[in-house]
Amino acid sequence: MTDETTLDGPETDAASADVAVSKTNWAPTRTSTAVVLVGTAAGVTLLSRAAGVGTGVAVSVSGALILGLALWLLTVEQWRAPATLAASLLLVPAGGAVAAGVGYELLVEFAASFPAPDRTGVVGQTLRILGVAAVLVGCTFAALGAVASVRNVAERRTVGRCWGLVVRAALLPVGVALALAGRALVTEMEILPIDDAADRASSTFTDAVFAPTATDPQLASFWVVLTVATAAAFKALVELPTRELAGDSTIGEIEVAEIADAVERGASVLAFVAFAGLPLALLVGVVVPAADLRAGLPPEAYRLLADATTNTGVRRALVGITAVSVGIAVAARLVRSSIRTPTSDLLAGYAPYVAGLAIVAGAGVVHERVLDGLLGFVAGRLDAPLADEFRRLSGNVVEFYGSETIVVGLLAVVAVLAAGGLFALWVAFALGFVPDRVGGPSLAGGGLFVAAGFAGTLDTPLWVVLVGAALALAVWDAGEFATTLGAEVGRRAETRRVELLHAVGTVSVGGLAVAAAVGLAGAVPSGPEVGALDAAGVALLGAVGAVVALVMALR
């Protein structure tokens, strides 16, 4: 135990302050954390098989495990840049696995439920599909909470960082998907003749910037080019680290820093004059006709103005100054930020964008095989009429947009959905619905409880629902106990016997409560002749009694 006495766990009074340890020296205790893992795995397996969604849960839970690994990577500080890159690369596969698991089971339910025989059947099957989705989501959150309980990595900070990573990683796939889709819309639907539009745009730009064929003064466009060039040059001079590099060096008897100051002042004056004269130049160039301008100016002045504002060489030089100045300013700004920012932070900041580039590049390589396999898989799960219609429609979509556009678009949608899910989870942490101190156990217990509750709407046996609810409470209690005990005694203390005793007590009380509820439900007759009290009512009373008994035992 270290000498630090700051407790980053549950609050303690003054009498127990001497046993408090810092967060760097504590972790959730192993035995109770193992109870969380085993209880969650048992609950997810039991509920998913009873609800008939075992395949989808297996896929979505794998995505939750990948997301838990990404959260753990974000807590690694020694190798922060590669850990951030790895976490960024894992986020889209994690979201894809969750979406695939949920989507698969919904596809199976849809294929088995529709077409429904009547309107009542439509309502009933829709409710069943919603129940299946809720069980899948609950089991997924339970798995995420369980794996996050191992190192207590489910916190508002890590979830917020994870959300920021997936947002930045999604920027490039979303942008590329929109660009490819837009190109397909324009070319296939002939919304705009691209070749003619490109030629017109190029000609307009050339005439406005370089004015190669103009004979009359082009004061407005020339002054815009001049203003942009002077502003860019001034910005480049300001960004350059001239003073830092020059130090006390001199040229003759003049210090280099003084020369740099004089050049900056001159550039600022030119930029100010250019900006100040821009409204007048635009007004004269747009409003005053060339004939009136020729009549109002001396011939030599008019000829000089026409030559200066239409000279292609001068305009090209100004455009070149603008391009070089912008490049210098951007490079100098990047160098300055790199010097001020630690290398690990700088690399970690760019890691999500590298991950987004890798996602787009990977999609460009394997898009045809991925799309063929995906469409074949979906068509194989549908009945003959629906499968034929799906193949026809999907073939038309692929022909219109192209396989690369569709695959990149799907990845972009997965990234957006992952960002939305992580943001909702962060909001739950921020509002206090999921506490930072026991974030993992709370997610595990809450997910199991939701899954157990909605499993009851899918003709699941009563005892399965009650066991799932009892496991949810046991998992949450074991995770909370692991966090509390770990914060109080540290990670090296021997606590296995105490933890096992606590776990046995919790499971025993929960098991007795479930047995009592199931027994009562079986003992009370059901049917229309006994009135409104049936097995469901007895089960509800038994569940309430189980919760009360368990809470009393825990306290």
C-alpha positions in Angstrom: 0.0 0.0 0.0 1.3 3.4 -0.9 1.4 6.5 1.3 -1.4 8.2 -0.7 -4.7 8.5 1.0 -6.9 9.8 -1.8 -9.7 7.5 -2.5 -11.1 7.5 -6.0 -13.9 5.1 -5.2 -16.6 5.0 -2.6 -16.6 7.6 0.2 -15.2 6.7 3.6 -15.3 8.4 6.9 -12.2 9.7 8.9 -11.8 6.4 10.8 -11.2 4.5 7.6 -9.1 7.1 5.8 -5.9 5.3 6.7 -6.9 2.3 4.5 -7.9 4.4 1.5 -5.7 4.0 -1.5 -5.2 5.9 -4.7 -6.8 4.9 -7.9 -3.5 3.8 -9.3 -3.3 1.1 -6.6 -6.8 -0.3 -6.7 -8.9 -2.3 -9.1 -12.1 -4.3 -8.8 -11.4 -7.5 -6.9 -11.0 -10.5 -9.0 -13.4 -13.0 -7.5 -16.4 -10.8 -7.6 -15.5 -9.6 -11.1 -15.4 -13.3 -12.1 -18.9 -13.6 -10.6 -20.0 -10.7 -12.8 -18.6 -12.4 -15.9 -20.0 -15.8 -15.2 -23.4 -14.5 -14.1 -23.6 -12.3 -17.2 -22.6 -15.1 -19.5 -25.1 -17.4 -17.9 -27.9 -14.9 -18.1 -27.2 -13.9 -21.8 -27.0 -17.6 -22.8 -30.2 -18.5 -20.9 -32.3 -15.6 -22.2 -31.1 -15.7 -25.8 -31.7 -19.4 -26.2 -35.1 -19.2 -24.5 -36.0 -16.3 -26.8 -34.7 -18.1 -29.9 -32.1 -15.5 -30.8 -28.9 -17.3 -30.0 -27.2 -16.7 -33.3 -27.8 -13.0 -33.4 -26.8 -12.5 -29.7 -23.5 -14.4 -30.4 -22.7 -11.9 -33.2 -23.8 -8.8 -31.3 -22.1 -9.8 -28.1 -18.8 -10.2 -30.1 -19.2 -6.6 -31.1 -19.8 -5.6 -27.5 -16.6 -7.4 -26.5 -14.7 -5.6 -29.2 -16.1 -2.3 -28.0 -15.0 -3.2 -24.4 -11.5 -3.8 -25.8 -11.5 -0.4 -27.4 -12.5 1.2 -24.1 -9.7 -0.5 -22.4 -7.2 0.6 -25.1 -8.2 4.2 -24.4 -7.0 3.9 -20.8 -3.5 2.8 -21.9 -1.1 5.8 -21.5 2.3 4.3 -22.2 1.6 3.5 -25.8 -1.2 6.1 -26.4 -0.8 6.6 -30.1 -0.9 3.0 -31.3 -3.6 2.2 -28.7 -5.7 5.1 -30.0 -5.2 3.9 -33.6 -6.2 0.3 -32.6 -9.2 1.6 -30.7 -10.3 3.7 -33.7 -9.9 0.7 -36.1 -12.0 -1.5 -33.7 -15.0 0.8 -33.4 -16.4 0.2 -36.8 -16.1 -3.6 -36.6 -17.7 -3.4 -33.2 -20.6 -1.4 -34.5 -20.9 -3.6 -37.6 -21.0 -6.8 -35.4 -23.8 -5.4 -33.2 -25.7 -4.2 -36.3 -25.2 -7.5 -38.0 -26.4 -9.5 -35.0 -29.5 -7.4 -34.5 -30.2 -7.2 -38.2 -29.9 -10.9 -38.7 -32.5 -11.8 -36.0 -34.8 -9.0 -37.2 -34.5 -10.4 -40.8 -35.3 -13.9 -39.6 -38.3 -12.7 -37.6 -39.5 -10.6 -40.5 -39.2 -13.5 -42.9 -41.1 -15.8 -40.5 -43.8 -13.3 -39.6 -44.8 -11.7 -42.9 -47.0 -11.7 -44.8 -49.4 -11.9 -41.8 -52.9 -13.4 -42.3 -54.8 -10.3 -40.9 -54.3 -6.9 -39.2 -54.3 -8.5 -35.8 -51.5 -10.7 -36.8 -49.5 -7.7 -38.1 -49.7 -6.0 -34.7 -48.8 -9.1 -32.8 -45.8 -9.9 -35.0 -44.6 -6.3 -34.9 -44.6 -6.5 -31.1 -42.7 -9.7 -31.2 -40.1 -8.2 -33.5 -39.7 -5.3 -31.0 -39.3 -7.7 -28.2 -36.6 -9.6 -30.1 -34.8 -6.4 -30.7 -35.0 -5.4 -27.0 -33.6 -8.8 -25.9 -30.7 -8.4 -28.3 -29.9 -4.9 -27.2 -30.2 -5.9 -23.5 -27.8 -8.9 -23.9 -25.4 -6.7 -25.9 -25.2 -4.0 -23.2 -24.9 -6.8 -20.5 -21.9 -8.2 -22.3 -20.3 -4.8 -22.7 -20.8 -4.0 -19.0 -19.4 -7.4 -18.0 -16.2 -7.0 -20.0 -15.8 -3.4 -18.9 -16.0 -4.5 -15.3 -12.7 -6.3 -15.5 -10.7 -3.1 -15.3 -13.6 -0.7 -14.5 -13.1 1.1 -17.9 -16.7 2.1 -18.5 -16.7 5.7 -17.4 -18.0 8.9 -18.8 -14.5 10.0 -19.8 -13.6 6.9 -21.7 -17.1 6.7 -23.4 -16.8 10.4 -24.4 -13.3 9.8 -25.8 -14.6 6.7 -27.7 -17.5 8.8 -29.1 -15.0 11.4 -30.3 -12.9 8.8 -32.0 -15.7 7.2 -33.9 -17.0 10.7 -35.0 -13.6 11.6 -36.4 -13.0 8.1 -37.9 -16.4 8.4 -39.6 -15.8 11.7 -41.3 -13.8 10.3 -44.3 -16.1 7.3 -44.9 -19.2 9.5 -44.7 -17.7 12.1 -47.0 -16.6 9.6 -49.6 -19.9 7.8 -49.5 -21.8 11.1 -50.1 -19.4 12.0 -52.9 -19.7 8.7 -54.6 -23.5 8.7 -54.2 -23.7 12.2 -55.6 -21.6 11.3 -58.5 -23.8 8.4 -59.3 -26.9 10.6 -59.1 -25.5 13.2 -61.4 -24.1 10.8 -64.0 -26.9 8.2 -64.1 -29.9 10.5 -63.8 -28.2 13.2 -66.0 -29.2 15.9 -63.5 -26.4 18.1 -64.8 -24.1 17.6 -67.9 -20.8 17.3 -66.0 -18.6 17.9 -69.0 -20.3 21.1 -70.1 -20.5 22.3 -66.5 -16.8 21.6 -65.9 -15.9 23.5 -69.1 -18.0 26.4 -68.2 -16.7 26.5 -64.7 -13.1 26.3 -65.9 -13.7 29.1 -68.5 -15.4 31.3 -66.0 -12.6 30.9 -63.4 -9.9 31.5 -66.0 -11.6 34.7 -67.3 -12.2 36.0 -63.7 -8.7 35.2 -62.3 -6.4 35.5 -65.3 -8.5 37.6 -67.8 -6.4 36.4 -70.8 -8.6 37.9 -73.6 -9.9 41.0 -71.9 -9.1 44.4 -73.4 -11.1 46.7 -71.1 -10.0 47.3 -67.5 -11.0 44.4 -65.1 -10.6 46.3 -61.9 -13.0 44.2 -59.7 -11.5 40.8 -60.4 -7.9 42.2 -60.3 -8.4 43.8 -56.9 -9.9 40.6 -55.5 -6.9 38.7 -56.6 -4.6 41.4 -55.2 -6.4 41.5 -51.9 -6.2 37.7 -51.4 -2.5 37.7 -52.3 -1.6 40.4 -49.9 -3.7 38.9 -47.1 -2.1 35.4 -47.6 1.4 36.9 -47.7 0.8 38.8 -44.5 -0.6 35.6 -42.8 2.5 33.6 -43.9 4.9 36.2 -42.5 3.0 36.2 -39.2 3.1 32.4 -38.9 6.8 32.0 -39.8 9.0 31.6 -36.7 11.4 34.1 -38.0 12.2 35.7 -34.6 12.6 32.4 -32.8 15.1 31.1 -35.5 17.0 34.4 -35.9 17.6 35.0 -32.2 20.2 37.8 -31.8 21.7 37.4 -35.3 22.3 40.5 -37.3 22.8 41.6 -40.9 25.4 44.2 -40.8 24.4 46.3 -37.8 20.7 45.6 -38.1 19.1 42.7 -36.2 17.2 40.1 -38.2 14.2 40.4 -35.8 14.0 44.2 -36.6 14.0 43.4 -40.4 11.2 40.8 -39.8 9.2 43.4 -37.9 9.6 45.9 -40.7 8.6 43.4 -43.4 5.5 42.4 -41.3 4.5 46.1 -40.9 4.9 46.7 -44.6 2.8 43.6 -45.4 0.1 44.6 -43.0 -0.1 48.1 -44.6 -0.4 46.6 -48.0 -3.1 44.2 -46.8 -5.0 47.0 -45.1 -4.9 49.2 -48.2 -6.1 46.3 -50.4 -9.0 45.5 -48.0 -9.9 49.2 -47.7 -9.9 49.7 -51.5 -11.8 46.5 -52.2 -15.4 48.0 -51.9 -14.5 51.0 -54.2 -12.8 48.7 -56.7 -15.9 46.4 -56.8 -18.2 49.3 -57.1 -16.2 50.9 -60.0 -15.6 47.6 -61.8 -19.2 46.4 -61.6 -21.3 49.6 -61.8 -19.3 51.9 -64.0 -19.3 51.0 -67.7 -16.0 50.8 -69.5 -17.0 53.6 -71.9 -17.7 56.0 -69.0 -14.4 55.0 -67.4 -12.6 55.7 -70.7 -14.2 59.1 -71.0 -13.5 60.0 -67.4 -9.8 59.1 -67.3 -6.9 60.5 -69.3 -5.9 58.2 -72.2 -2.6 57.3 -70.7 -4.2 56.5 -67.3 -6.9 54.4 -68.9 -4.4 52.5 -70.9 -2.2 51.9 -67.9 -5.2 50.7 -65.8 -6.3 48.3 -68.6 -2.8 46.9 -69.0 -2.3 46.5 -65.3 -5.6 44.8 -64.5 -5.6 42.5 -67.6 -2.0 41.5 -67.6 -1.9 37.7 -67.4 1.7 37.6 -66.0 0.8 39.9 -63.1 -2.3 37.9 -62.2 -0.4 34.6 -62.4 2.3 36.0 -60.1 -0.4 37.1 -57.6 -2.0 33.7 -57.7 1.4 32.1 -57.2 2.1 34.3 -54.2 -1.3 33.3 -52.8 -0.6 29.6 -53.2 2.9 29.7 -51.8 1.8 31.9 -48.9 -1.1 29.6 -48.0 1.3 26.6 -48.1 3.8 28.4 -45.9 1.2 29.5 -43.4 -0.3 26.0 -43.1 3.1 24.4 -42.7 4.2 26.9 -40.1 1.0 26.5 -38.1 1.4 22.7 -38.2 5.0 23.0 -37.0 4.1 25.4 -34.2 1.3 23.1 -33.0 3.6 20.1 -33.2 6.2 21.8 -31.1 3.7 22.8 -28.5 1.9 19.5 -28.4 3.6 16.3 -27.1 4.3 13.8 -29.9 2.1 11.2 -28.3 -0.9 13.6 -28.2 -0.3 14.7 -31.7 -0.1 11.1 -33.1 -3.2 10.1 -31.0 -5.1 13.1 -32.5 -4.4 12.0 -36.1 -5.0 8.3 -35.4 -8.8 8.4 -36.0 -8.4 10.0 -39.4 -5.8 7.3 -40.3 -8.4 4.7 -39.2 -11.0 6.3 -41.4 -8.6 6.3 -44.4 -7.9 2.6 -43.7 -11.6 1.8 -43.7 -12.2 3.5 -47.0 -9.1 1.9 -48.5 -10.2 -1.6 -47.3 -13.7 -1.1 -48.7 -12.2 -0.1 -52.1 -10.3 -3.4 -52.2 -12.9 -5.9 -51.1 -16.2 -4.2 -51.9 -17.3 -6.6 -54.6 -16.8 -9.8 -52.6 -18.3 -8.2 -49.5 -21.4 -7.0 -51.3 -22.0 -10.3 -53.1 -21.7 -12.3 -49.9 -24.0 -9.9 -48.1 -26.7 -9.9 -50.7 -26.5 -13.7 -51.1 -26.9 -14.1 -47.4 -29.9 -11.9 -47.1 -31.6 -13.5 -50.1 -31.0 -16.9 -48.7 -32.9 -16.1 -45.6 -36.1 -15.0 -47.4 -38.9 -17.0 -48.9 -39.0 -17.5 -52.7 -41.3 -14.5 -53.6 -39.5 -12.1 -51.3 -36.1 -13.4 -52.3 -36.7 -12.9 -56.0 -38.0 -9.4 -55.4 -35.0 -8.6 -53.2 -32.6 -9.8 -55.8 -34.2 -7.7 -58.5 -34.3 -4.5 -56.4 -30.8 -5.0 -55.1 -29.4 -5.7 -58.6 -30.9 -2.4 -59.8 -29.5 -0.5 -56.8 -26.0 -2.0 -57.4 -26.2 -1.2 -61.1 -27.1 2.4 -60.4 -24.7 3.2 -57.6 -22.0 0.6 -57.9 -20.7 -1.9 -55.3 -18.0 0.4 -53.9 -20.5 3.2 -53.2 -22.9 0.8 -51.4 -20.2 -0.8 -49.3 -18.6 2.5 -48.3 -22.1 3.8 -47.6 -22.9 0.8 -45.4 -19.6 1.4 -43.4 -20.6 5.0 -43.1 -24.0 4.1 -41.8 -22.4 1.7 -39.3 -20.0 4.4 -38.1 -22.9 6.9 -37.7 -25.0 4.3 -35.7 -22.0 3.6 -33.5 -21.5 7.3 -32.9 -25.2 7.6 -32.0 -25.1 4.6 -29.6 -22.0 5.9 -27.9 -23.4 9.4 -27.6 -26.6 7.9 -26.0 -24.4 5.9 -23.6 -22.4 9.1 -22.7 -25.6 11.0 -22.0 -26.7 8.2 -19.7 -23.4 8.6 -17.8 -23.6 12.4 -17.8 -27.1 12.4 -16.4 -26.2 9.9 -13.7 -28.3 7.0 -14.9 -25.1 5.0 -15.1 -22.6 5.9 -12.3 -18.9 6.2 -13.1 -17.9 4.2 -10.1 -19.8 1.0 -11.1 -20.4 1.7 -14.8 -19.6 -1.8 -16.0 -21.7 -3.7 -13.4 -24.6 -1.2 -13.9 -24.6 -1.8 -17.6 -24.3 -5.6 -17.1 -27.2 -5.7 -14.6 -29.4 -3.3 -16.5 -28.9 -5.1 -19.8 -29.8 -8.4 -18.2 -32.9 -6.9 -16.5 -34.1 -5.4 -19.8 -33.5 -8.6 -21.7 -35.3 -10.6 -19.0 -38.3 -8.3 -19.0 -38.8 -8.3 -22.8 -38.1 -12.1 -23.0 -41.4 -12.5 -21.1 -43.2 -11.1 -24.2 -41.8 -13.9 -26.4 -43.5 -17.0 -24.9 -40.4 -17.6 -22.7 -40.9 -19.8 -19.7 -41.6 -18.0 -16.5 -38.7 -19.5 -14.6 -36.3 -18.2 -17.3 -37.6 -14.7 -16.9 -37.3 -14.8 -13.1 -33.8 -16.3 -13.2 -32.7 -13.7 -15.6 -34.0 -10.9 -13.3 -32.3 -12.5 -10.3 -29.0 -12.8 -12.2 -29.3 -9.1 -13.2 -29.5 -8.1 -9.5 -26.7 -10.6 -8.5 -24.4 -9.3 -11.3 -24.9 -5.7 -10.3 -24.4 -6.5 -6.6 -21.2 -8.5 -7.2 -19.8 -5.7 -9.4 -20.6 -3.0 -6.9 -19.0 -5.2 -4.1 -15.9 -5.7 -6.2 -15.5 -2.0 -6.8 -16.1 -1.1 -3.1 -13.8 -3.7 -1.7 -11.1 -3.0 -4.2 -11.1 0.7 -3.4 -11.0 0.0 0.3 -8.2 -2.6 0.5 -6.3 -2.3 -2.7 -5.6 -4.9 -5.4 -3.1 -7.0 -3.5 -5.2 -7.8 -0.4 -6.6 -11.4 0.0 -10.4 -11.1 -0.3 -11.5 -14.3 -2.0 -13.2 -15.8 1.1 -15.2 -12.7 1.8 -16.2 -12.3 -1.8 -17.3 -16.0 -2.2 -19.3 -15.7 1.0 -21.0 -12.5 -0.3 -21.7 -14.1 -3.7 -23.1 -17.3 -2.2 -25.4 -15.3 0.0 -26.7 -13.2 -2.9 -27.2 -16.1 -5.2 -28.9 -18.1 -2.4 -31.4 -15.4 -1.6 -32.1 -14.8 -5.3 -32.5 -18.5 -5.9 -35.0 -19.0 -3.1 -37.0 -16.0 -4.2 -37.2 -17.3 -7.8 -38.1 -20.8 -6.5 -40.9 -19.3 -4.3 -42.3 -17.3 -7.2 -42.3 -20.2 -9.6 -43.8 -22.4 -6.9 -46.6 -20.0 -6.2 -47.3 -19.6 -10.0 -47.6 -23.4 -10.3 -49.7 -23.8 -7.2 -52.3 -21.2 -8.1 -54.8 -22.5 -10.7 -55.3 -20.4 -13.8 -58.0 -20.0 -16.4 -61.2 -18.0 -16.9 -63.0 -19.8 -14.1 -60.6 -18.5 -11.4 -60.9 -14.8 -12.2 -58.2 -12.4 -13.0 -55.5 -13.9 -10.7 -53.4 -16.2 -12.9 -49.8 -17.2 -13.3 -48.7 -13.8 -14.6 -50.1 -12.1 -11.6 -48.5 -14.5 -9.2 -45.2 -14.2 -11.0 -45.4 -10.4 -10.6 -46.0 -10.7 -6.9 -43.3 -13.3 -6.6 -40.8 -11.1 -8.5 -41.6 -8.1 -6.2 -41.1 -10.3 -3.2 -37.8 -11.6 -4.6 -36.5 -8.0 -5.1 -37.5 -7.0 -1.6 -35.9 -10.1 0.0 -32.7 -9.6 -2.0 -32.4 -5.9 -1.1 -33.0 -6.7 2.6 -30.3 -9.4 2.4 -27.8 -7.1 0.7 -28.3 -4.4 3.4 
